[in-house]
Amino acid sequence: MRRAMVELAELGLAETNGKDGKHQIWNLTVAGQKALAEGNELPPRPKAGTGAKAVRAGLGPHGVAVTDMILAYTDTVLSGDRECLTDWQVEVNHAIKETGLSFNTDAVLAAPTKTSEVRLFELDNGTMSQARLAKEVWDYERYAGHRAWEGARGTNGSTYPFWQRHRYTRSERFPLLYVVLAGKEEHLLDNRRQALAADVKGITVAVWVNTLPRLQRGEPWYEIGIDDPDRRRRRYPEPAGR
């Protein structure tokens, strides 16, 4: 959060306004307020969906909502245990060149556990279609299901999960995906949550969903996907040897 606010301050979009204990109080400058007011998210959004680049691209509301999501998560889920959060990034690209799959994760929080080193976050600010939102969630299963082949030419060789070798090397399980819904009245967000659960039924990666208001109140998440590496491996074909 501090890193993002410093970047916005360097662009003249935010400034400090005193402190609350040890923590600085931040607010938007006139230029920042104008950038936010003129944001008007445009689907599909460019690759710069959050952070300083997003504000310049006119995607202020989405960037602010992502920040609100991270703050709410750390205040509620990680309350009293913030030391476990070692780092975070926004707009993290996940891509597999061989298949052409490429998508950006709104936020990746480094909070190591015994089985996983990060937690993935997608924020829907109510601007994308239900079908597109479901596709974004299914992209994570496609990414998790891809396996790569290794071995000398002419041998049987073996395969391995692409993500475990090339992205999250200290994780035993594919990271949990959190989907947060915002940007609409709460009853409409609940409708989107239920529709998303139906659209991703049977997915083989762990997916939890919540609305931003519920998250800010510290209310429980809804589990709509369960990590199942065995079923995932059966679902996606093994790569051919060389």
PyRosetta script that sets phi, psi and omega in degrees:
from pyrosetta import init, pose_from_sequence

init()
pose = pose_from_sequence("MRRAMVELAELGLAETNGKDGKHQIWNLTVAGQKALAEGNELPPRPKAGTGAKAVRAGLGPHGVAVTDMILAYTDTVLSGDRECLTDWQVEVNHAIKETGLSFNTDAVLAAPTKTSEVRLFELDNGTMSQARLAKEVWDYERYAGHRAWEGARGTNGSTYPFWQRHRYTRSERFPLLYVVLAGKEEHLLDNRRQALAADVKGITVAVWVNTLPRLQRGEPWYEIGIDDPDRRRRRYPEPAGR")
pose.set_psi(1, -49.4)
pose.set_omega(1, -179.9)
pose.set_phi(2, -59.7)
pose.set_psi(2, -40.3)
pose.set_omega(2, -179.8)
pose.set_phi(3, -61.5)
pose.set_psi(3, -44.0)
pose.set_omega(3, -179.4)
pose.set_phi(4, -65.3)
pose.set_psi(4, -41.7)
pose.set_omega(4, -179.2)
pose.set_phi(5, -67.0)
pose.set_psi(5, -36.6)
pose.set_omega(5, 177.0)
pose.set_phi(6, -63.3)
pose.set_psi(6, -41.2)
pose.set_omega(6, 178.5)
pose.set_phi(7, -62.9)
pose.set_psi(7, -41.0)
pose.set_omega(7, 178.1)
pose.set_phi(8, -66.6)
pose.set_psi(8, -36.7)
pose.set_omega(8, 178.6)
pose.set_phi(9, -64.2)
pose.set_psi(9, -37.8)
pose.set_omega(9, 179.3)
pose.set_phi(10, -64.3)
pose.set_psi(10, -25.5)
pose.set_omega(10, 177.7)
pose.set_phi(11, -89.4)
pose.set_psi(11, -0.5)
pose.set_omega(11, -179.1)
pose.set_phi(12, 77.7)
pose.set_psi(12, 19.9)
pose.set_omega(12, -176.6)
pose.set_phi(13, -102.4)
pose.set_psi(13, -12.8)
pose.set_omega(13, 179.8)
pose.set_phi(14, -144.5)
pose.set_psi(14, 160.3)
pose.set_omega(14, 179.1)
pose.set_phi(15, -153.0)
pose.set_psi(15, 158.7)
pose.set_omega(15, 178.0)
pose.set_phi(16, -86.5)
pose.set_psi(16, 152.5)
pose.set_omega(16, -178.5)
pose.set_phi(17, -141.8)
pose.set_psi(17, 63.8)
pose.set_omega(17, 179.9)
pose.set_phi(18, 87.2)
pose.set_psi(18, -167.5)
pose.set_omega(18, -178.9)
pose.set_phi(19, -134.9)
pose.set_psi(19, 153.3)
pose.set_omega(19, 171.0)
pose.set_phi(20, -116.1)
pose.set_psi(20, 94.6)
pose.set_omega(20, -171.9)
pose.set_phi(21, 70.3)
pose.set_psi(21, -123.0)
pose.set_omega(21, 178.4)
pose.set_phi(22, -89.8)
pose.set_psi(22, -7.5)
pose.set_omega(22, -172.4)
pose.set_phi(23, -99.6)
pose.set_psi(23, 135.2)
pose.set_omega(23, 177.0)
pose.set_phi(24, -73.0)
pose.set_psi(24, 146.5)
pose.set_omega(24, 175.4)
pose.set_phi(25, -97.5)
pose.set_psi(25, 126.5)
pose.set_omega(25, -178.1)
pose.set_phi(26, -112.5)
pose.set_psi(26, 148.2)
pose.set_omega(26, 171.6)
pose.set_phi(27, -148.2)
pose.set_psi(27, 161.0)
pose.set_omega(27, -179.5)
pose.set_phi(28, -76.5)
pose.set_psi(28, 142.9)
pose.set_omega(28, 171.7)
pose.set_phi(29, -77.4)
pose.set_psi(29, 176.6)
pose.set_omega(29, 176.7)
pose.set_phi(30, -58.7)
pose.set_psi(30, -41.5)
pose.set_omega(30, 178.4)
pose.set_phi(31, -64.6)
pose.set_psi(31, -38.1)
pose.set_omega(31, 178.2)
pose.set_phi(32, -66.4)
pose.set_psi(32, -40.7)
pose.set_omega(32, 177.7)
pose.set_phi(33, -64.0)
pose.set_psi(33, -38.4)
pose.set_omega(33, 178.7)
pose.set_phi(34, -66.6)
pose.set_psi(34, -41.1)
pose.set_omega(34, 179.6)
pose.set_phi(35, -63.0)
pose.set_psi(35, -39.2)
pose.set_omega(35, 179.4)
pose.set_phi(36, -69.1)
pose.set_psi(36, -44.1)
pose.set_omega(36, -178.2)
pose.set_phi(37, -64.6)
pose.set_psi(37, -31.6)
pose.set_omega(37, -178.0)
pose.set_phi(38, -94.6)
pose.set_psi(38, 7.7)
pose.set_omega(38, -174.3)
pose.set_phi(39, -58.8)
pose.set_psi(39, -61.1)
pose.set_omega(39, 179.2)
pose.set_phi(40, 44.5)
pose.set_psi(40, 82.9)
pose.set_omega(40, -176.6)
pose.set_phi(41, -53.1)
pose.set_psi(41, 139.1)
pose.set_omega(41, -177.4)
pose.set_phi(42, -118.1)
pose.set_psi(42, 112.8)
pose.set_omega(42, 176.9)
pose.set_phi(43, -82.1)
pose.set_psi(43, 141.7)
pose.set_omega(43, -10.7)
pose.set_phi(44, -78.0)
pose.set_psi(44, 146.4)
pose.set_omega(44, -176.9)
pose.set_phi(45, -76.3)
pose.set_psi(45, 152.9)
pose.set_omega(45, 176.4)
pose.set_phi(46, -70.3)
pose.set_psi(46, 175.4)
pose.set_omega(46, -177.2)
pose.set_phi(47, -60.1)
pose.set_psi(47, -30.6)
pose.set_omega(47, 178.8)
pose.set_phi(48, -83.5)
pose.set_psi(48, 84.4)
pose.set_omega(48, -176.6)
pose.set_phi(49, -92.4)
pose.set_psi(49, -17.8)
pose.set_omega(49, -178.6)
pose.set_phi(50, -139.7)
pose.set_psi(50, 169.1)
pose.set_omega(50, 176.5)
pose.set_phi(51, 80.8)
pose.set_psi(51, -169.8)
pose.set_omega(51, -174.3)
pose.set_phi(52, -60.9)
pose.set_psi(52, -40.4)
pose.set_omega(52, 179.9)
pose.set_phi(53, -61.8)
pose.set_psi(53, -34.8)
pose.set_omega(53, -179.4)
pose.set_phi(54, -67.7)
pose.set_psi(54, -38.7)
pose.set_omega(54, 178.6)
pose.set_phi(55, -61.7)
pose.set_psi(55, -44.5)
pose.set_omega(55, 178.5)
pose.set_phi(56, -64.5)
pose.set_psi(56, -30.3)
pose.set_omega(56, -179.0)
pose.set_phi(57, -83.4)
pose.set_psi(57, -1.9)
pose.set_omega(57, 179.4)
pose.set_phi(58, 88.1)
pose.set_psi(58, 21.2)
pose.set_omega(58, -178.9)
pose.set_phi(59, -112.4)
pose.set_psi(59, 37.3)
pose.set_omega(59, -178.7)
pose.set_phi(60, -54.9)
pose.set_psi(60, -48.7)
pose.set_omega(60, -177.4)
pose.set_phi(61, -55.8)
pose.set_psi(61, -39.5)
pose.set_omega(61, -180.0)
pose.set_phi(62, -67.5)
pose.set_psi(62, -43.8)
pose.set_omega(62, 178.9)
pose.set_phi(63, -61.8)
pose.set_psi(63, -41.4)
pose.set_omega(63, 178.1)
pose.set_phi(64, -64.6)
pose.set_psi(64, -41.1)
pose.set_omega(64, 179.9)
pose.set_phi(65, -65.0)
pose.set_psi(65, -37.5)
pose.set_omega(65, 176.8)
pose.set_phi(66, -63.5)
pose.set_psi(66, -41.8)
pose.set_omega(66, 177.5)
pose.set_phi(67, -62.5)
pose.set_psi(67, -43.9)
pose.set_omega(67, 177.7)
pose.set_phi(68, -59.8)
pose.set_psi(68, -38.6)
pose.set_omega(68, 179.3)
pose.set_phi(69, -63.5)
pose.set_psi(69, -46.5)
pose.set_omega(69, -179.1)
pose.set_phi(70, -64.0)
pose.set_psi(70, -42.8)
pose.set_omega(70, 178.7)
pose.set_phi(71, -62.8)
pose.set_psi(71, -43.6)
pose.set_omega(71, -180.0)
pose.set_phi(72, -64.2)
pose.set_psi(72, -40.0)
pose.set_omega(72, 179.7)
pose.set_phi(73, -64.5)
pose.set_psi(73, -45.2)
pose.set_omega(73, -179.5)
pose.set_phi(74, -69.0)
pose.set_psi(74, -32.5)
pose.set_omega(74, -178.9)
pose.set_phi(75, -74.8)
pose.set_psi(75, -29.9)
pose.set_omega(75, -175.5)
pose.set_phi(76, -105.7)
pose.set_psi(76, -63.4)
pose.set_omega(76, -176.2)
pose.set_phi(77, -66.1)
pose.set_psi(77, -41.5)
pose.set_omega(77, -177.5)
pose.set_phi(78, -98.3)
pose.set_psi(78, 11.8)
pose.set_omega(78, -177.0)
pose.set_phi(79, -55.2)
pose.set_psi(79, 126.8)
pose.set_omega(79, 179.9)
pose.set_phi(80, 83.0)
pose.set_psi(80, -4.6)
pose.set_omega(80, -178.3)
pose.set_phi(81, -139.4)
pose.set_psi(81, 41.6)
pose.set_omega(81, -177.0)
pose.set_phi(82, -67.9)
pose.set_psi(82, -16.8)
pose.set_omega(82, -179.8)
pose.set_phi(83, -62.3)
pose.set_psi(83, -23.1)
pose.set_omega(83, -178.5)
pose.set_phi(84, -73.8)
pose.set_psi(84, -16.1)
pose.set_omega(84, 177.1)
pose.set_phi(85, -86.6)
pose.set_psi(85, 106.3)
pose.set_omega(85, -174.2)
pose.set_phi(86, -95.0)
pose.set_psi(86, -20.6)
pose.set_omega(86, -179.3)
pose.set_phi(87, -172.8)
pose.set_psi(87, 164.8)
pose.set_omega(87, 171.6)
pose.set_phi(88, -154.3)
pose.set_psi(88, 153.1)
pose.set_omega(88, 178.8)
pose.set_phi(89, -137.1)
pose.set_psi(89, 154.3)
pose.set_omega(89, 173.7)
pose.set_phi(90, -115.0)
pose.set_psi(90, 156.9)
pose.set_omega(90, 179.5)
pose.set_phi(91, 52.6)
pose.set_psi(91, 60.8)
pose.set_omega(91, 179.8)
pose.set_phi(92, -94.0)
pose.set_psi(92, 119.5)
pose.set_omega(92, -176.9)
pose.set_phi(93, -80.5)
pose.set_psi(93, 136.0)
pose.set_omega(93, 172.2)
pose.set_phi(94, -120.5)
pose.set_psi(94, 120.2)
pose.set_omega(94, -174.7)
pose.set_phi(95, -143.9)
pose.set_psi(95, 148.1)
pose.set_omega(95, 173.2)
pose.set_phi(96, -127.8)
pose.set_psi(96, 107.9)
pose.set_omega(96, -173.2)
pose.set_phi(97, -59.9)
pose.set_psi(97, -39.5)
pose.set_omega(97, -174.6)
pose.set_phi(98, -63.3)
pose.set_psi(98, -32.6)
pose.set_omega(98, -176.3)
pose.set_phi(99, -103.6)
pose.set_psi(99, -11.5)
pose.set_omega(99, -177.8)
pose.set_phi(100, 81.4)
pose.set_psi(100, 3.0)
pose.set_omega(100, 178.9)
pose.set_phi(101, -73.1)
pose.set_psi(101, 130.1)
pose.set_omega(101, 178.5)
pose.set_phi(102, -155.4)
pose.set_psi(102, 128.5)
pose.set_omega(102, 177.7)
pose.set_phi(103, -153.4)
pose.set_psi(103, 158.1)
pose.set_omega(103, 179.5)
pose.set_phi(104, -107.3)
pose.set_psi(104, 133.0)
pose.set_omega(104, 174.9)
pose.set_phi(105, -91.3)
pose.set_psi(105, 130.2)
pose.set_omega(105, -174.6)
pose.set_phi(106, -59.3)
pose.set_psi(106, -40.3)
pose.set_omega(106, 179.6)
pose.set_phi(107, -152.8)
pose.set_psi(107, 139.9)
pose.set_omega(107, 174.6)
pose.set_phi(108, -125.1)
pose.set_psi(108, 116.6)
pose.set_omega(108, -179.5)
pose.set_phi(109, -102.3)
pose.set_psi(109, 127.3)
pose.set_omega(109, 177.5)
pose.set_phi(110, -86.1)
pose.set_psi(110, 104.2)
pose.set_omega(110, 179.1)
pose.set_phi(111, -138.2)
pose.set_psi(111, 80.2)
pose.set_omega(111, -171.5)
pose.set_phi(112, -60.6)
pose.set_psi(112, 138.6)
pose.set_omega(112, 171.4)
pose.set_phi(113, -126.2)
pose.set_psi(113, -172.2)
pose.set_omega(113, -179.8)
pose.set_phi(114, -67.7)
pose.set_psi(114, -25.6)
pose.set_omega(114, -174.8)
pose.set_phi(115, -115.4)
pose.set_psi(115, -16.3)
pose.set_omega(115, -176.2)
pose.set_phi(116, -148.2)
pose.set_psi(116, 145.4)
pose.set_omega(116, -176.0)
pose.set_phi(117, -97.4)
pose.set_psi(117, -17.8)
pose.set_omega(117, -177.8)
pose.set_phi(118, -138.4)
pose.set_psi(118, 169.6)
pose.set_omega(118, 172.5)
pose.set_phi(119, -129.6)
pose.set_psi(119, 135.0)
pose.set_omega(119, -174.9)
pose.set_phi(120, -101.0)
pose.set_psi(120, 142.0)
pose.set_omega(120, -177.2)
pose.set_phi(121, -133.0)
pose.set_psi(121, 130.2)
pose.set_omega(121, 172.0)
pose.set_phi(122, -117.5)
pose.set_psi(122, 131.0)
pose.set_omega(122, 179.9)
pose.set_phi(123, -115.0)
pose.set_psi(123, 118.8)
pose.set_omega(123, 174.0)
pose.set_phi(124, -103.8)
pose.set_psi(124, 116.5)
pose.set_omega(124, -177.6)
pose.set_phi(125, -91.0)
pose.set_psi(125, 23.6)
pose.set_omega(125, 175.3)
pose.set_phi(126, 79.6)
pose.set_psi(126, 16.3)
pose.set_omega(126, -176.2)
pose.set_phi(127, -105.8)
pose.set_psi(127, -17.1)
pose.set_omega(127, -177.9)
pose.set_phi(128, -98.4)
pose.set_psi(128, 158.5)
pose.set_omega(128, 178.8)
pose.set_phi(129, -69.4)
pose.set_psi(129, 160.4)
pose.set_omega(129, 178.5)
pose.set_phi(130, -63.1)
pose.set_psi(130, -37.3)
pose.set_omega(130, -179.7)
pose.set_phi(131, -65.1)
pose.set_psi(131, -41.1)
pose.set_omega(131, -179.9)
pose.set_phi(132, -68.1)
pose.set_psi(132, -38.4)
pose.set_omega(132, 177.8)
pose.set_phi(133, -61.8)
pose.set_psi(133, -44.5)
pose.set_omega(133, 179.2)
pose.set_phi(134, -63.2)
pose.set_psi(134, -40.2)
pose.set_omega(134, 178.8)
pose.set_phi(135, -61.3)
pose.set_psi(135, -41.1)
pose.set_omega(135, 179.8)
pose.set_phi(136, -61.0)
pose.set_psi(136, -37.6)
pose.set_omega(136, 178.8)
pose.set_phi(137, -70.3)
pose.set_psi(137, -42.5)
pose.set_omega(137, 178.8)
pose.set_phi(138, -64.0)
pose.set_psi(138, -27.1)
pose.set_omega(138, 178.0)
pose.set_phi(139, -59.3)
pose.set_psi(139, -31.2)
pose.set_omega(139, 179.7)
pose.set_phi(140, -68.1)
pose.set_psi(140, -36.2)
pose.set_omega(140, 176.7)
pose.set_phi(141, -68.6)
pose.set_psi(141, -40.1)
pose.set_omega(141, 178.5)
pose.set_phi(142, -61.9)
pose.set_psi(142, -38.9)
pose.set_omega(142, 178.3)
pose.set_phi(143, -67.5)
pose.set_psi(143, -45.9)
pose.set_omega(143, -178.8)
pose.set_phi(144, -67.8)
pose.set_psi(144, -29.1)
pose.set_omega(144, -176.0)
pose.set_phi(145, -82.6)
pose.set_psi(145, -14.2)
pose.set_omega(145, -176.8)
pose.set_phi(146, -71.7)
pose.set_psi(146, 131.6)
pose.set_omega(146, 177.6)
pose.set_phi(147, -119.5)
pose.set_psi(147, 146.0)
pose.set_omega(147, 179.3)
pose.set_phi(148, -111.6)
pose.set_psi(148, 151.6)
pose.set_omega(148, -177.6)
pose.set_phi(149, -102.4)
pose.set_psi(149, 141.8)
pose.set_omega(149, 174.9)
pose.set_phi(150, -139.1)
pose.set_psi(150, 150.5)
pose.set_omega(150, -179.9)
pose.set_phi(151, 146.5)
pose.set_psi(151, 157.5)
pose.set_omega(151, 179.3)
pose.set_phi(152, -67.9)
pose.set_psi(152, 149.7)
pose.set_omega(152, -179.9)
pose.set_phi(153, -57.6)
pose.set_psi(153, 133.0)
pose.set_omega(153, 177.8)
pose.set_phi(154, 88.7)
pose.set_psi(154, -1.3)
pose.set_omega(154, 178.6)
pose.set_phi(155, -103.9)
pose.set_psi(155, 169.3)
pose.set_omega(155, 178.6)
pose.set_phi(156, -65.8)
pose.set_psi(156, -38.0)
pose.set_omega(156, 178.5)
pose.set_phi(157, 65.4)
pose.set_psi(157, -165.7)
pose.set_omega(157, 179.1)
pose.set_phi(158, -156.3)
pose.set_psi(158, 169.7)
pose.set_omega(158, 178.9)
pose.set_phi(159, -121.0)
pose.set_psi(159, 161.9)
pose.set_omega(159, 178.9)
pose.set_phi(160, -148.5)
pose.set_psi(160, 154.9)
pose.set_omega(160, 177.0)
pose.set_phi(161, -65.5)
pose.set_psi(161, 125.9)
pose.set_omega(161, -177.2)
pose.set_phi(162, -56.6)
pose.set_psi(162, -46.1)
pose.set_omega(162, -175.0)
pose.set_phi(163, -63.4)
pose.set_psi(163, -34.1)
pose.set_omega(163, -174.8)
pose.set_phi(164, -75.4)
pose.set_psi(164, -24.0)
pose.set_omega(164, -179.9)
pose.set_phi(165, -94.6)
pose.set_psi(165, -33.5)
pose.set_omega(165, -169.9)
pose.set_phi(166, -111.7)
pose.set_psi(166, -8.9)
pose.set_omega(166, -177.0)
pose.set_phi(167, -129.9)
pose.set_psi(167, -64.1)
pose.set_omega(167, -175.9)
pose.set_phi(168, -112.4)
pose.set_psi(168, 77.7)
pose.set_omega(168, -169.5)
pose.set_phi(169, -73.4)
pose.set_psi(169, -16.0)
pose.set_omega(169, -179.8)
pose.set_phi(170, -103.4)
pose.set_psi(170, 14.3)
pose.set_omega(170, -178.9)
pose.set_phi(171, -106.0)
pose.set_psi(171, 136.5)
pose.set_omega(171, 174.5)
pose.set_phi(172, -86.4)
pose.set_psi(172, -31.5)
pose.set_omega(172, 180.0)
pose.set_phi(173, -122.0)
pose.set_psi(173, 153.0)
pose.set_omega(173, 177.8)
pose.set_phi(174, -63.2)
pose.set_psi(174, 135.9)
pose.set_omega(174, -174.2)
pose.set_phi(175, -58.0)
pose.set_psi(175, 149.6)
pose.set_omega(175, 176.7)
pose.set_phi(176, -69.0)
pose.set_psi(176, 135.5)
pose.set_omega(176, 177.7)
pose.set_phi(177, -102.3)
pose.set_psi(177, 123.4)
pose.set_omega(177, 174.4)
pose.set_phi(178, -102.7)
pose.set_psi(178, 128.7)
pose.set_omega(178, 176.0)
pose.set_phi(179, -113.5)
pose.set_psi(179, 123.2)
pose.set_omega(179, -178.3)
pose.set_phi(180, -116.3)
pose.set_psi(180, 129.3)
pose.set_omega(180, -177.9)
pose.set_phi(181, -104.6)
pose.set_psi(181, 132.0)
pose.set_omega(181, -177.6)
pose.set_phi(182, -146.7)
pose.set_psi(182, -179.6)
pose.set_omega(182, 171.3)
pose.set_phi(183, 87.1)
pose.set_psi(183, -0.3)
pose.set_omega(183, 178.9)
pose.set_phi(184, -137.8)
pose.set_psi(184, 171.2)
pose.set_omega(184, 175.3)
pose.set_phi(185, -61.6)
pose.set_psi(185, 151.1)
pose.set_omega(185, -169.4)
pose.set_phi(186, -61.6)
pose.set_psi(186, -37.5)
pose.set_omega(186, -179.7)
pose.set_phi(187, -67.3)
pose.set_psi(187, -30.6)
pose.set_omega(187, 176.3)
pose.set_phi(188, -72.3)
pose.set_psi(188, -35.9)
pose.set_omega(188, 175.9)
pose.set_phi(189, -63.9)
pose.set_psi(189, -38.6)
pose.set_omega(189, 177.7)
pose.set_phi(190, -63.7)
pose.set_psi(190, -38.4)
pose.set_omega(190, 177.0)
pose.set_phi(191, -63.4)
pose.set_psi(191, -41.4)
pose.set_omega(191, 178.8)
pose.set_phi(192, -66.4)
pose.set_psi(192, -37.2)
pose.set_omega(192, 178.3)
pose.set_phi(193, -62.0)
pose.set_psi(193, -46.0)
pose.set_omega(193, -179.4)
pose.set_phi(194, -65.9)
pose.set_psi(194, -39.0)
pose.set_omega(194, 178.9)
pose.set_phi(195, -66.7)
pose.set_psi(195, -39.3)
pose.set_omega(195, 178.9)
pose.set_phi(196, -64.6)
pose.set_psi(196, -40.7)
pose.set_omega(196, 178.6)
pose.set_phi(197, -59.0)
pose.set_psi(197, -39.7)
pose.set_omega(197, 178.7)
pose.set_phi(198, -70.2)
pose.set_psi(198, -37.7)
pose.set_omega(198, -176.7)
pose.set_phi(199, -70.6)
pose.set_psi(199, -27.0)
pose.set_omega(199, -177.8)
pose.set_phi(200, -110.3)
pose.set_psi(200, 17.6)
pose.set_omega(200, 179.8)
pose.set_phi(201, -57.9)
pose.set_psi(201, 130.1)
pose.set_omega(201, -179.7)
pose.set_phi(202, 91.5)
pose.set_psi(202, 1.2)
pose.set_omega(202, 179.2)
pose.set_phi(203, -64.5)
pose.set_psi(203, 147.9)
pose.set_omega(203, -172.2)
pose.set_phi(204, -108.1)
pose.set_psi(204, 23.2)
pose.set_omega(204, 169.3)
pose.set_phi(205, -120.9)
pose.set_psi(205, 155.7)
pose.set_omega(205, -178.9)
pose.set_phi(206, -75.1)
pose.set_psi(206, 123.0)
pose.set_omega(206, -179.4)
pose.set_phi(207, -132.3)
pose.set_psi(207, 127.6)
pose.set_omega(207, 173.4)
pose.set_phi(208, -119.0)
pose.set_psi(208, 141.9)
pose.set_omega(208, -178.3)
pose.set_phi(209, -129.3)
pose.set_psi(209, 148.0)
pose.set_omega(209, 176.8)
pose.set_phi(210, -155.6)
pose.set_psi(210, 163.9)
pose.set_omega(210, 171.5)
pose.set_phi(211, -94.8)
pose.set_psi(211, 154.3)
pose.set_omega(211, -179.5)
pose.set_phi(212, -61.4)
pose.set_psi(212, -42.3)
pose.set_omega(212, 177.3)
pose.set_phi(213, -60.1)
pose.set_psi(213, -42.0)
pose.set_omega(213, 179.1)
pose.set_phi(214, -65.3)
pose.set_psi(214, -40.4)
pose.set_omega(214, 178.8)
pose.set_phi(215, -62.3)
pose.set_psi(215, -42.8)
pose.set_omega(215, -179.6)
pose.set_phi(216, -65.1)
pose.set_psi(216, -26.7)
pose.set_omega(216, 177.4)
pose.set_phi(217, -87.9)
pose.set_psi(217, -2.8)
pose.set_omega(217, 179.6)
pose.set_phi(218, 77.3)
pose.set_psi(218, 24.5)
pose.set_omega(218, -178.1)
pose.set_phi(219, -84.6)
pose.set_psi(219, 157.3)
pose.set_omega(219, -172.9)
pose.set_phi(220, -62.4)
pose.set_psi(220, 155.7)
pose.set_omega(220, 175.1)
pose.set_phi(221, -86.3)
pose.set_psi(221, 159.8)
pose.set_omega(221, 174.2)
pose.set_phi(222, -104.3)
pose.set_psi(222, 126.5)
pose.set_omega(222, 177.8)
pose.set_phi(223, -87.0)
pose.set_psi(223, 118.0)
pose.set_omega(223, -178.4)
pose.set_phi(224, -119.7)
pose.set_psi(224, 0.8)
pose.set_omega(224, 177.3)
pose.set_phi(225, -152.8)
pose.set_psi(225, 141.7)
pose.set_omega(225, -177.4)
pose.set_phi(226, -119.6)
pose.set_psi(226, 132.8)
pose.set_omega(226, 178.6)
pose.set_phi(227, -65.7)
pose.set_psi(227, 122.4)
pose.set_omega(227, -178.6)
pose.set_phi(228, -141.3)
pose.set_psi(228, 81.3)
pose.set_omega(228, -175.5)
pose.set_phi(229, -61.5)
pose.set_psi(229, -32.4)
pose.set_omega(229, 179.8)
pose.set_phi(230, -66.7)
pose.set_psi(230, -48.5)
pose.set_omega(230, 179.1)
pose.set_phi(231, -67.1)
pose.set_psi(231, -34.8)
pose.set_omega(231, 177.8)
pose.set_phi(232, -63.1)
pose.set_psi(232, -40.0)
pose.set_omega(232, -179.4)
pose.set_phi(233, -67.6)
pose.set_psi(233, -35.8)
pose.set_omega(233, 177.4)
pose.set_phi(234, -69.1)
pose.set_psi(234, -28.5)
pose.set_omega(234, -176.6)
pose.set_phi(235, -75.4)
pose.set_psi(235, -29.6)
pose.set_omega(235, -175.6)
pose.set_phi(236, -112.1)
pose.set_psi(236, 131.5)
pose.set_omega(236, -174.8)
pose.set_phi(237, -67.0)
pose.set_psi(237, 148.4)
pose.set_omega(237, 176.3)
pose.set_phi(238, -71.3)
pose.set_psi(238, 142.6)
pose.set_omega(238, 177.9)
pose.set_phi(239, -69.3)
pose.set_psi(239, 150.6)
pose.set_omega(239, 179.8)
pose.set_phi(240, -76.0)
pose.set_psi(240, 144.1)
pose.set_omega(240, 176.1)
pose.set_phi(241, -72.0)
pose.set_psi(241, 166.8)
pose.set_omega(241, 179.9)
pose.set_phi(242, -91.3)
pose.dump_pdb("model.pdb")
